[in-house]
């Protein structure tokens, strides 16, 4: 009986040690959106569509879609997004991974770009920069929005 008690206490001690919260060590806070700033929603919590890597600029980008845009993409209708659908492109500066040789991990968010669809298949482009994710400029950015939308059109099924 005494041996069973020692085994049980040992097992519970090991279980308690293994259940410690390691989230602070595992979460890359610098590459996360902690404060939304002027962003209407956190794009990192939306549907990830595609990833692109630009080694020349040491930058990686992920395109995310909100629920309305996600439904249109799933239905292969990438040209007629409904009103209030949004596509976000989040770009990070990258660094070499400390654990895996040759791998890259996001270091910090450089910018977040939003394409919000309006009535009559028009859209509005917004760019948020890394400092507090405040909106920078909405005019003169049609080319950037077109590039993001072109990436969606070229997705393989």
N, C-alpha and C positions, 0 to 999 in steps of 0.2 A: 504494500500500500504506500509505503514511504517513497519507493522508487517511482511509482506512478505520479505522485504529487510533484516530485522533482522534475520529471519529464514534462508535466503539464505547465509548471511554472516556467521552465526553460522555453517551451513552445510559445507561451504567451508573451514572454520577454522578446523573443525574436520577432514575433508578429507585430508587437508594438514598435519596435525599432524600424521595421521595414515599412510601416504605414506612415512614416513622417512625411510631411508635405515638402516635396522637392520642386514645386511649381516656380518658386522664385529663382531657382538655379536654372531651370529649363526654359523659362520664358524670356525671349529676346525683347525686352521692353523698348529698346531704342528703335527696333524695326516694327514696333506695334503702334497703333493709334491709341494713345492714352486719353488725349483730349480731342474732341471733335472739332474744336474751333468753329468755323462757319460751315463745316460739312453738314448736310442734312441727315446723313446716316453713316454708320461705320462700314465702309466697303469691304473690310476684311471679314465681316460676318455674312457677306452675301455669297452668291453662287460664283465660284471661280470658273472662268471660261477657257482661258489660254495663258500660257507663260511664254515670254520671250526674253532672250539673254543678249546683251550687247557688250561683248568683251572689250571693244575699243574704248567705250565710255565707262567701263567697270560698273555697269548698271543692269538691273533685271526689272522686268515689268510683268504684272499680272492684270488681266482684264476680268472684272467682276460685273455681274448683272443683278439688278434687284428682281423681285418675283415676277413683275410684269414683263420685263425684258427676257427673263429666263424662259418663260412660257413661250414667247415668240421664237426664241432660239431653238428650243426643243421641237417646235413645230416646223422648223426649217424656214421660217418666214422672217428673214433678216433685213427685209427692206421696208416693212410696214409696222414699225414699233408703235404701240398705243401711247396715248398721252400719259405722262407721268412715269413712263419707263425710263430707267437710267442705266447707263453703262459707265463704269469707272475704270480708269487705268491707273494703277498704283505703281510707282517706280521707286526702287531702292538702290542705293549705292551698295556694292557687294564687297565682301572680304573673304579671304581664304578660310575654309573651315578648319578649326583646330583639331578636330577628331579624324576627319577623312581627307587624305591626301588628294589634291586635285579638285575637291568639291568647293563650291562657293555658297556662302550664306548671306542673307540680307544683313546689312550693317545698320542703315538708317533710311527712313523715308525721305526721298528727295522732293517728290511732288505727287499730287493726286489730281487727275484730270477727270472731269465729269462731262458726259454728254447726256443732257436731259431732253427727252422728246416732248414736243408740244403738239398742238392741234395741227391738222393738215400736213402731217409728216415733216414738220419743221423741227429743228432742234436748237438747243442753246448749249454753248460750250463754256465751262468754267475751269480755271486752273487754281489749285491750292498749293502753296509752297510749304516747305518743311517747317518754317517758323510759325508755330501755332496754327498751321493749316488755314491761314486767312486767304480769302479769294484775292487773286492778283488782277487778272484781266479777263474780260469776256469778249472784247472786240479784237478783230484782227487775228483770230485763232482758228479760222475756218479750216485751214490746212491741217492742223493737228487733229481736229475732230474727224476730218475725212480719212486721215491715216488710221485712226482707231476703228472707224466703221469699216474700212477696207480690210483690216485684220479679221473682223468678224465674217465678212463675206467670203474670205478665203479658207475658212475652217473646213477641215475634212469631216465628213459624216462618220 
